[in-house]
Amino acid sequence: MTGWVRLAGVALAVAGAVAGWVLTAPETLMEDSVPAGGGDVERGQAIFTIGGCASCHAADGAKGEQKLILAGGRSFVTAFGTFYAPNISPDPGSGIGAWRSVDFVNAMKHGVSPDGSHYYPAFPYTSYARVKTEDLLDLWAYMKSLPASEQVNTPHAVGFPFSIRRGLGLWKQLYLDPAPVVEVAEDLERGRYLVEGPGHCGECHTPRSVIGGPDLSRWLAGGPNPDGKGSVPNLTPGGAGIAAWSEADIAEYLKSGFTPDFDTVGGSMTEVVENTGLLSDEDRRAIARYLKAIPPIGAPK
């Protein structure tokens, strides 16, 4: 009888291991599912701008043309370890120049590398999952036109158990969802797309769970800065963030960096406004309308 119990225990352990392996497997697109043909460079530049790619992947303090050298290297300190922005320049050795279009789309929408490894969600693919594939192909076309860099990536400093990337498959089961966060009227869809997708505003402005996932029940309600430095404001019509601002106030802030009381943008938002200032007036108004329409959330009790 004891032998049968041991055998059953081994069988259960094996079944659990197999189930775990299946549940943590990376989800990717096949190459034939990605539209053939190149993207549009000009449209890709617009996605690059709203995505703020240079803000993380260019050298700290880079200005002008230097911001287009996406050599990586910036550090981001979190409760889970220190992450370093990788080289995403078109260099085929140190960067991503050897990638196929499907590799790029899989990285952006599924957080999976060309070798099938999970990327850490310090890379905001939980937002990029909502970006249209055609927009990603445009972005890819633009990024391939930028200067290449041979700078070697700095390995992330992440301890056990977070160093086991396979476990991120379970994390993705909980938090990687391409569906919109907020249901809105048709005339608000453009603003929702910019905020929830390429603009990835929720990555900083939405509180996170103890395992680092976005708490969508408090969407854009502000909270601790995910990189560990200070806090970020509430962007909903509730709380003490920008609730009293009008749509015009928000749109102007995104253009010039001036608040309604004539203060100016500071901190990490400086780079964000440098990017949103390059958007069209129509897109800035669309963002403002969306932010005024989302559910109001007050300060945590």
Backbone torsions as a table, in degrees:
resi	resn	phi	psi	omega
1	MET	NA	-41.4	179.8
2	THR	-60.0	-38.5	179.0
3	GLY	-61.2	-41.0	178.6
4	TRP	-65.8	-36.8	179.0
5	VAL	-64.4	-43.5	179.2
6	ARG	-64.1	-41.4	179.6
7	LEU	-62.6	-41.8	178.3
8	ALA	-64.2	-38.7	179.0
9	GLY	-64.7	-41.4	178.0
10	VAL	-64.4	-41.8	-179.4
11	ALA	-62.0	-42.9	178.8
12	LEU	-64.6	-40.2	179.4
13	ALA	-63.2	-42.6	178.8
14	VAL	-64.9	-43.6	179.3
15	ALA	-62.0	-40.1	178.4
16	GLY	-65.2	-40.2	179.3
17	ALA	-64.8	-42.1	179.1
18	VAL	-64.8	-44.2	179.0
19	ALA	-61.6	-42.6	178.7
20	GLY	-62.7	-40.4	179.8
21	TRP	-64.2	-40.2	179.2
22	VAL	-67.8	-45.0	-177.3
23	LEU	-66.7	-26.7	-177.8
24	THR	-95.7	2.2	-178.3
25	ALA	-65.3	139.2	177.7
26	PRO	-65.1	141.6	174.9
27	GLU	-100.7	126.3	-178.1
28	THR	-137.0	163.2	174.8
29	LEU	-92.5	146.6	172.8
30	MET	-80.3	154.2	-174.7
31	GLU	-58.9	-36.6	-177.2
32	ASP	-74.1	-5.2	177.7
33	SER	-90.5	-7.5	177.7
34	VAL	-97.3	127.2	-177.4
35	PRO	-52.3	138.6	179.5
36	ALA	-76.0	160.0	178.7
37	GLY	95.0	157.4	-179.0
38	GLY	-81.4	162.2	177.4
39	GLY	-87.7	179.7	179.9
40	ASP	-95.6	120.0	-175.6
41	VAL	-62.9	-42.7	-177.8
42	GLU	-64.8	-44.3	177.3
43	ARG	-66.1	-35.2	178.1
44	GLY	-64.1	-34.1	177.4
45	GLN	-63.0	-36.5	178.8
46	ALA	-65.4	-40.5	177.3
47	ILE	-67.2	-40.1	177.1
48	PHE	-58.5	-40.0	-178.3
49	THR	-67.6	-52.2	-178.0
50	ILE	-67.5	-29.0	178.4
51	GLY	-75.4	-16.8	178.6
52	GLY	60.8	36.4	-175.4
53	CYS	-57.8	-38.1	-178.6
54	ALA	-67.7	-25.2	-177.4
55	SER	-61.4	-30.4	178.7
56	CYS	-103.0	-34.4	-168.4
57	HIS	-101.7	-10.1	172.4
58	ALA	-88.3	165.6	-179.9
59	ALA	-62.6	144.7	178.4
60	ASP	-58.4	125.0	179.8
61	GLY	85.4	3.3	-179.9
62	ALA	-62.6	144.0	179.9
63	LYS	-130.3	157.5	174.2
64	GLY	55.9	-133.9	-177.5
65	GLU	-64.4	-23.7	179.2
66	GLN	-64.4	-22.8	179.3
67	LYS	-72.5	-10.4	179.5
68	LEU	-93.5	-0.1	175.1
69	ILE	-93.9	99.3	-170.4
70	LEU	-91.3	59.6	-174.8
71	ALA	-80.1	-11.1	179.5
72	GLY	74.5	-166.9	177.1
73	GLY	111.6	-19.7	179.9
74	ARG	-64.7	143.1	179.8
75	SER	-100.2	146.7	178.7
76	PHE	-133.0	109.2	-176.8
77	VAL	-87.7	126.0	179.6
78	THR	-132.9	175.9	177.5
79	ALA	-68.7	-13.9	-176.8
80	PHE	-102.0	-4.2	-178.4
81	GLY	137.7	-175.6	178.9
82	THR	-106.7	125.7	-179.2
83	PHE	-108.5	146.2	-178.9
84	TYR	-120.0	128.6	179.7
85	ALA	-61.9	131.9	-178.2
86	PRO	-83.0	166.8	173.3
87	ASN	-73.4	115.4	177.0
88	ILE	-118.2	25.7	174.7
89	SER	-75.3	168.2	-179.0
90	PRO	-79.3	17.3	174.3
91	ASP	-65.5	129.6	-175.7
92	PRO	-73.6	-17.9	-179.2
93	GLY	-96.0	-58.1	-177.4
94	SER	-89.1	-23.0	-177.8
95	GLY	-103.9	-143.8	-175.9
96	ILE	-119.4	21.6	-177.4
97	GLY	-66.1	-20.7	179.8
98	ALA	-88.4	-2.5	-178.7
99	TRP	-69.8	153.6	168.4
100	ARG	-90.6	166.8	178.1
101	SER	-57.7	-40.7	-178.6
102	VAL	-66.1	-32.6	177.2
103	ASP	-63.2	-42.9	-179.2
104	PHE	-65.2	-44.9	179.9
105	VAL	-64.5	-40.7	178.6
106	ASN	-63.8	-38.1	177.7
107	ALA	-64.6	-46.1	-174.8
108	MET	-72.6	-42.3	-174.0
109	LYS	-93.3	-25.5	-175.3
110	HIS	-120.7	-6.1	179.3
111	GLY	63.6	38.9	-177.3
112	VAL	-124.6	135.0	180.0
113	SER	-81.0	164.8	178.3
114	PRO	-58.3	-25.3	178.8
115	ASP	-88.9	5.2	175.5
116	GLY	90.7	7.9	178.7
117	SER	-86.3	149.9	173.9
118	HIS	-74.4	137.4	169.7
119	TYR	-85.4	148.6	173.5
120	TYR	-68.8	145.3	-178.4
121	PRO	-74.5	10.9	164.4
122	ALA	-62.4	-26.8	169.0
123	PHE	-81.6	117.3	-168.1
124	PRO	-77.0	54.7	-179.7
125	TYR	-71.4	-15.0	175.0
126	THR	-64.2	-25.7	173.9
127	SER	-89.5	-43.9	-177.2
128	TYR	-64.5	-18.3	175.6
129	ALA	-60.1	-21.9	-179.0
130	ARG	-91.1	-1.3	-178.6
131	VAL	-83.2	138.9	179.9
132	LYS	-63.8	141.5	-179.3
133	THR	-58.9	-39.4	179.7
134	GLU	-63.7	-33.4	176.3
135	ASP	-69.5	-36.0	178.1
136	LEU	-67.3	-37.6	178.3
137	LEU	-68.1	-34.6	173.8
138	ASP	-64.7	-43.8	178.2
139	LEU	-61.0	-42.2	179.5
140	TRP	-61.6	-41.2	178.1
141	ALA	-61.9	-42.0	179.4
142	TYR	-67.0	-44.8	-176.8
143	MET	-63.3	-32.3	178.1
144	LYS	-69.8	-15.4	179.6
145	SER	-88.8	-4.7	-175.0
146	LEU	-86.9	165.7	-179.1
147	PRO	-64.5	144.9	177.8
148	ALA	-90.1	151.0	176.8
149	SER	-134.7	139.8	178.5
150	GLU	-94.1	10.1	-178.4
151	GLN	-61.0	132.2	-178.0
152	VAL	-81.7	142.4	-179.4
153	ASN	-68.5	146.7	173.5
154	THR	-91.8	126.1	-179.9
155	PRO	-62.7	144.1	175.3
156	HIS	-65.0	147.7	176.8
157	ALA	-104.3	85.6	-174.6
158	VAL	-126.8	125.7	-178.9
159	GLY	-89.6	173.6	177.3
160	PHE	-65.8	140.8	4.3
161	PRO	-91.1	-1.0	-175.2
162	PHE	-69.4	-15.3	178.3
163	SER	-72.2	-13.8	178.6
164	ILE	-87.7	96.5	-173.2
165	ARG	-65.0	-28.7	-177.7
166	ARG	-56.8	-33.0	179.5
167	GLY	-62.5	-18.5	178.3
168	LEU	-65.6	-17.9	175.9
169	GLY	-61.5	-38.4	176.3
170	LEU	-68.9	-39.8	177.6
171	TRP	-58.7	-41.9	179.9
172	LYS	-66.2	-32.8	176.7
173	GLN	-57.8	-31.9	-178.2
174	LEU	-86.9	-34.9	-165.5
175	TYR	-124.4	-11.3	-179.2
176	LEU	-95.0	105.3	-174.7
177	ASP	-142.7	120.2	-178.7
178	PRO	-76.8	-5.0	-178.3
179	ALA	-70.4	149.0	175.9
180	PRO	-59.4	150.3	-179.9
181	VAL	-78.7	-43.3	-174.6
182	VAL	-119.0	132.4	173.8
183	GLU	-78.2	129.7	-177.1
184	VAL	-136.0	165.0	174.2
185	ALA	-68.4	160.9	-175.5
186	GLU	-57.5	-36.7	-177.1
187	ASP	-73.2	-5.6	178.4
188	LEU	-106.1	1.2	-174.2
189	GLU	-66.3	-35.0	179.4
190	ARG	-63.7	-45.8	178.3
191	GLY	-63.2	-41.2	177.8
192	ARG	-61.1	-44.0	-179.2
193	TYR	-60.5	-45.4	-178.5
194	LEU	-65.4	-41.6	-177.1
195	VAL	-75.5	-48.9	-174.2
196	GLU	-79.6	-24.4	-177.1
197	GLY	-102.5	-105.6	-173.5
198	PRO	-59.7	-32.2	178.9
199	GLY	-71.7	-19.9	179.2
200	HIS	39.2	44.0	-178.9
201	CYS	-61.5	-33.6	-177.7
202	GLY	-66.7	-18.7	-178.4
203	GLU	-62.9	-32.3	177.5
204	CYS	-104.2	-35.0	-170.2
205	HIS	-92.5	1.4	176.9
206	THR	-111.3	130.4	178.1
207	PRO	-59.8	157.5	-178.0
208	ARG	-119.5	156.2	178.4
209	SER	-77.7	178.3	-179.0
210	VAL	-66.4	-18.8	177.3
211	ILE	-106.3	17.8	170.8
212	GLY	85.6	8.6	179.0
213	GLY	-88.8	149.3	179.0
214	PRO	-67.5	132.6	177.7
215	ASP	-87.9	92.1	-174.1
216	LEU	-67.2	-15.0	175.4
217	SER	-70.3	-15.7	176.8
218	ARG	-123.4	44.8	-176.5
219	TRP	-55.8	121.1	177.6
220	LEU	63.5	22.2	-177.6
221	ALA	-85.5	2.6	178.1
222	GLY	79.0	178.1	-179.3
223	GLY	146.9	-162.7	-179.3
224	PRO	-60.4	141.7	177.1
225	ASN	-65.8	127.4	-176.7
226	PRO	-62.2	-19.9	176.6
227	ASP	-93.8	9.4	171.1
228	GLY	89.6	2.9	-176.8
229	LYS	-111.0	102.8	175.6
230	GLY	69.4	-149.2	-177.7
231	SER	-137.0	167.2	178.6
232	VAL	-120.4	149.5	-172.7
233	PRO	-79.0	162.0	174.1
234	ASN	-74.9	125.3	179.5
235	LEU	-101.3	-0.1	-179.6
236	THR	-82.2	169.0	177.3
237	PRO	-71.5	7.0	175.7
238	GLY	-114.1	175.4	177.3
239	GLY	76.2	-162.9	-172.7
240	ALA	-112.4	21.3	-179.6
241	GLY	-83.2	-98.8	-178.3
242	ILE	-114.9	23.6	-176.0
243	ALA	-57.7	-34.6	-177.4
244	ALA	-84.4	-5.9	-179.2
245	TRP	-77.2	145.6	174.5
246	SER	-86.0	170.8	175.3
247	GLU	-58.0	-41.3	179.7
248	ALA	-64.5	-37.7	178.2
249	ASP	-62.0	-44.9	-178.6
250	ILE	-64.9	-45.2	-179.5
251	ALA	-62.1	-39.0	179.4
252	GLU	-68.0	-40.2	177.9
253	TYR	-60.9	-42.2	-180.0
254	LEU	-68.7	-19.4	179.5
255	LYS	-91.9	-48.8	-171.1
256	SER	-111.1	-19.4	-175.7
257	GLY	86.3	4.8	179.2
258	PHE	-94.1	132.8	176.3
259	THR	-84.5	167.6	179.6
260	PRO	-58.2	-27.5	179.4
261	ASP	-97.8	21.2	172.9
262	PHE	68.4	20.2	168.1
263	ASP	-79.5	169.8	-179.2
264	THR	-122.7	156.2	-179.3
265	VAL	-61.2	147.6	178.5
266	GLY	-145.9	175.1	177.5
267	GLY	63.3	-148.1	-176.6
268	SER	-67.5	-19.0	178.0
269	MET	-69.6	-16.4	179.0
270	THR	-59.0	-47.4	179.4
271	GLU	-68.0	-34.0	178.6
272	VAL	-62.4	-45.4	-178.8
273	VAL	-69.5	-30.1	173.5
274	GLU	-58.6	-34.1	179.0
275	ASN	-81.2	-48.9	-178.8
276	THR	-65.6	-24.8	176.5
277	GLY	-65.2	-17.8	179.1
278	LEU	-92.4	-5.9	177.2
279	LEU	-72.6	166.8	174.2
280	SER	-73.4	155.6	176.1
281	ASP	-57.7	-36.5	-179.0
282	GLU	-62.9	-42.6	179.9
283	ASP	-69.0	-38.0	177.3
284	ARG	-64.3	-39.2	176.9
285	ARG	-66.0	-36.8	179.5
286	ALA	-63.4	-42.0	176.7
287	ILE	-61.8	-44.8	-178.7
288	ALA	-62.5	-43.2	179.7
289	ARG	-62.8	-40.3	178.6
290	TYR	-63.3	-45.5	-177.5
291	LEU	-65.0	-30.4	177.7
292	LYS	-79.1	-14.2	-175.2
293	ALA	-100.9	-14.9	-176.8
294	ILE	-72.6	161.6	-178.0
295	PRO	-59.4	132.9	178.0
296	PRO	-73.3	135.0	178.8
297	ILE	-130.5	124.4	179.4
298	GLY	-83.3	-173.9	179.3
299	ALA	-66.3	147.2	177.7
300	PRO	-57.5	143.4	178.7
301	LYS	-87.9	NA	NA
